[in-house]
Amino acid sequence: KSLCTVYLRPGFVTAMVSVAPKDEEAAQMVLLTCTAETQAVYHRSAASKMGRWLMLDITSPEMLEDVKALLAGGSSPQSEHPALCKDGACDFGKEHAMSFVHLHVHTEFSLLDGACRIRDLPGIVKAMGQTACAVTDHGVMYGAVDFYRACKAEGVKPIIGCEVYVTPQGRTRFDKVHELDAESRHLVLLCENEEGYRNLSYLVSMGWTEGFYIKPRIDLELLRQYSGGLIALSACLAGEIPRRLRNGEYENAKAYALELSHIFGPDRFYLELQDHGIRDQAIVNQGILRIHRETGLPMVCTNDAHYLRKEDAEAHDV
């Protein structure tokens, strides 16, 4: 009988933890102990089958100390537990390289919002050791060609995308009643191939020519017709799924996620996890992880990048 389950990668100072419902109070105490001295950011919920993540059931104080040592970068466990050596991953002191690609990036073409200069973006990505990068400006693809050329010049793989605006539940791109249609939902679309590029170009064009109302909007009807070659991410707090989770509508959020998975295909729709220190994101992430656990829909971690360097934050605020 375990108090909690920790999902982690050997060598990384990060973890996800899920609580056994029957022992929630006791498990929460264990979780706080597990994460108090680390950078672990997820708690009380997690999902299995996460690639090379290890799943550890905490069943004793000794095993808890092992996990704490592992999360803190310790060289080896204090005691022997078979669960700590799954997949032969017992070299806790060894540095492991994790590949990462930014899939949610706003350039200067996200007007009045993005501040990532396309001319500088690929060079910074390359300097960080990353080999690819996406562009996902709000509702437009104005920067796609410049971004493609800049990435090619630096030897970085360009991923063309857009964070599109989608009409609210039950509304179409032709509905334009302020009380019902003033707020659209975000959805990230990434081009997998040339078909996806053509479809994304068409969707964005339709958003401006048919669906424009405050924002250039598309709807689920268009997505059903032109989803080929596109990979979709559930987006930031302004996405339909995060909105429903924030409102306590878990079943509705799960139903919408399954609908998008049906539209794009189970391997081309991803639940998006973000953590920028915003309280609502922690709430949404718990719901996202629960949806993943119950449906098997894949997840992806993104950073909602709006500027290139830490020191650019103040300028971006202004």
Disulfide bonds with the S-S distance in Angstrom:
Cys85-Cys90 2.18
